[in-house]
Amino acid sequence: MTQGQVQLQRHGHVLAIGLDRAAKRNAFDLPLWNQLCLAYGELDRDPELRVGVLHALGEHFTGGLDLVQWAPVFQSGKFHIPDGGLDPLGLTGARLRKPIVAAVQGICFTIGIELLLATDIRIAARSARFGQIEVKRGIYPVGGATIRFPREVGWANAMRYLLTADEFDAAEALRIGFVQEVVEHGQQLPRALAIAQTIAAQAPLGVYATLVSSRAALAEAEAAAAARLLSDLQPLMASQDMQEGLRAFMERRAGKFEGK
């Protein structure tokens, strides 16, 4: 199995951070997670870097989590952040102080949506398909979707997709305000880089202060909600429904849940 890695490219004051596990639809294994954390740490520390662009190599942004590798993480009750790294979900420890523009194409499931919700501006290719599908597996999102999705797109728009696990396309993402622009497939990264370069040309201290001020009113409520995400997941991990969800996934069928 190909291990995930992150490709970093500097464009002046902009750092392009590319998810690189295309052979597995950029599904997040632990190496990919660790490298992404370290890339965010580098962006935060380097005074020459002012803006990040999160994107993915290949046809898809991410198929979600490699659940076999992530089960021990969920059972431990905390996300591991390597030394020198920052949580790209913005839920654990210090948060990245610089803005991130995201470029997304193809499938973007589970952690993909949650990574986008932790960015500041999102550009989607017309090929993009989104799904927060944890309830199909007998669990629920623990990367910030329950906290940020209702705030970003409105309660009922968020519940429409969080509670049904239905997929939605780029046009719907634009309609509800989850993404800010939709472009042709292949143009998402150039457009995100162009926006990032515009931001990088502004006064850096003013940009960083804008982020701090905009986040200030949200920080206390978000921290309280984030603190219970994994602890609320643990009973679900031990449920019969979760086992049925995994079987249904492996057998490519709908789950038959009993609430046990």
N, C-alpha and C positions, 0 to 999 in steps of 0.2 A: 504494500500500500504506500502511495506517495505521501510523504509528510508535508504538511503545510508550511509555507514560508511567506515572508513579506518582502516585496520588492520596493526599494526606496529610490526615488529620483528627485533631485533638486532642480527647481526652476527658479533661479534667483532666490527670492525670499519665501518661495512656496515649496513645501515638501509633499510630493505625491506618494501616497502609501497604498501599495497594491497588494490585495489578497492574492496569493498564488498557490492554489491547490486545484487548478482547473480540471485535472483529471477526475476529481471527485466533486465536481460542481462547487468547489470552494467550501465544502462542508468543513466546519470548524473542528479540527482535532486540537489537542492541547498544545502542540508546537506552534500551530498557527495563532492560537490565542496568545501564547507567551510572546511571540514576535510582534504581534500587534500592540500589546501592552508596551513593549520596549520602544517601538516606533513612536508611540504617543509621548513617552518619556523624553525621547530625543528631541521631538518637536518642541516640547515645553521648555527644555533647558537651553537650547541653542539660540543665542541672541540674534543670529543672522536669519533665523526662520520666523516668519510672522503668521503664516496661514498653512493649514494642512488640507489636502484633498484625499479623501478616502474613496478608493475605487477597487475594482476586481479584474483580474486577468481572465480571459476566456469568455464564453458566451453567457455566463451566469454570475450574479453577484455572490449568492451563497444558497446552498440547499438547506442550511440550518446547522444543527449540532451533530457531531459524531457521538451518538448517545452512549455507546459502550464506554468510550473514554470519559464522558462527562458524568456518568452515574456516581462515581466516588466523590466528585466535586459536590454534587447536590447533597449527598449523604453527609459530607463534612460540615455543611452549613455555611460555607463561605467560598467566595471566588479567590483563587490564588493570583496574586499580582507579583511578578518577579521583581527582584531588586533593580531599581533604575527604571521601572515601568510605571505607567499610569493606567487605571481602569478605563478602557475605551467606552464602556457603558456609563461611566460617570456615576457609579453607585457606591464604590468602595474607595476610601481615602481621598487624597487631594484630587481635584478635577483639573483637566487640561485648561490652561489659562488663555489659549489662543483659539481662534475660530477654525472650524472644520467645514468644508464644503464637500458634499457627497455626490458621487456619480454612480448610478445603478442601472443594470441591464439584466435581462433574463429573469430567472427565478430569484426571489428574495424572500426567504422564509425565516420565521422564528427570530433567531438572534440577528439576522440581517435587518429586519424592521427595527429591532431594539437598538442596534448600532446607529441606524439612521436617525432615530429619535433623539440620540445623544449628540447629533451634529447640528449645525446651525442653518445650513441651506442645502436643499436636495434637488438634484437634477436627475430625471429619469428618462431612459430611452423608451420608445414606444413598445419595445419588446418586454418591458418589465412586468412581472407578475408577482404579487405580494400575497403572503399568507401567514397569519399568526395561528398556527394549527395545533397548539399544544393540547387543547381540549379533546382533540381526536385521539390523543395518546394517553388520556387519563390523568394528565397533569395540568399545569397552568404556566403562563409566562412569568419568568423570574428575572428577566434582564431589563425591566423598566417599562414594558408595554402597558401594564395595568396602571402605572403612574402617569406616564407621559402621553399615551395615545389619546385618552379622553381630553386632556388639556389641549393637545395640538389640533384635534379635528372635531371636538364636541362630543359630549357623552354618547348620544344615540348613534352617531356615525362610528364611534369606536366600538360600542357594544355590538353593532351590526356585524363586525368582523371578529372581535374577540370571542364572542359567545357562540358563533356558528362555525368558526374555522373556515369559512368560505374564502376563496381567493378573490382578489380584485386587481384590475389592470391599471396601467399608467393613467388612463383618462379618468378613472374613478379616483385615483390617488391625487390627481390635480384638482378634481372637483371638491374633495373634502379638505384640501389644504395640506395633505401629507407631503407632497412635493411641490416645488415652486415653479418648475418648468418641465415640459416634455419635449424631447428632441428626437430626431431620427436615430435608429440604432447605430452606434459607432461614434456619434457626436456628443455623447454624454460626458466623456472625459475632457475633450477640448473645451466644451462649454463651462464645465466646473472649473477647469484651470483658468479660463478667462475671468470668471467671477473672482476666483481666489487672487489673481494678479491685481484686479481692481481694489480688492480689500487691502492687499499688501502695499499698495501705493499710498494708502492713507496714513495718518499719523498713528504709529503703533500703540503709543500709550493711550490715545483716545479710543482706539478699537478695543483694547483690553479692558479699559474702564467701562465701556459700553456693555461688554459681556458681563462683567461683575455686577453692574447695576441691574441689568435685565434679569440676572439669575437670583438677585438678592431676595426678592419677594417670594421666590419658590423654594428656597433652600431648606427651610425648616420643615415644611410639610413633606417635601420630597425625601429628606433624610429619614423622617419617622416612618414613612411608608416603605422605603428601601430596606430598613433594618429588619423587617419581618418577612421579606420575600422568601428567603430560603428556608426559614423555620416553618413557614406555612406550607412549603412544598413537601417537607419530609413525610407527613402522614399520607400524602397522596402517593409518594414513591413506594409506600408499603401496601397500597391498596390493591384489591383484586382488579379494579378497573384499569389501573396502570398496566398490570400484566396483560390484560385483555387488549389494551391499546397497542402494546408492543407486538402481540401476536397478530393483531389485525394489520399492523404495518407490514410485518414480515410476509403475511399471506395475501397482501394487497386486497383487503376487503374492509368494509365498514365495521367498526367496533360494535359489540353488543354489551352495553354497560348496564350495571345493576345498582350503582351507587354504593358499592361495598369496597 
